[in-house]
């Protein structure tokens, strides 16, 4: 069995089964995630809305609204009680699936969030961003526990006073991590 989403809607298919899963049109589907037990499907769109569907009966269970931009990633907690979402508004939002309420808004990225993952115990969530960082968050407190930053190729290289480089070359090296005290 597999799930297909396109401009004409979404459906669950296998060799013997083909049926429409949704009764409404969605915006552009940017992220999908099955609940850990496989009974529900969360779908995020370009309007900042998450739809939670019951797979067995094709009914919309819940609509989660709170993001102000596209949602690029969603992930279920290991116990299936919460969903994390992140996107263009640079925030991670943690949702209670039983009530539909937003439990936490985690702020700290400087660019869109493109990926999310829960720790196996469900107490930490990792968010990956186009700002080139991964942040580890305590789900209960909402505090950022750690920020991981990938080194750039010329990280820390001092180019102060270097001759023979054009201004454009110096700017490129700085974008790749070099430092110049003159700028």
Secondary structure, 3 states (H helix, E strand, C coil): CEEEEECCEEEEECCCCEEECCCCCCCCEEEEEECCCCCEEEEEECCCEEEEEECCCCEEEEEEECCCCCEEEEEECCCCCEEEEEECCCEEEEEECCCCCEEEEEECCCCCEEEEEECCCCCEEEEEECCCEEEEEECCCCCEEEEEECCCCCCCCECCCCCCCCHHHHHHHHHCCCECCCC
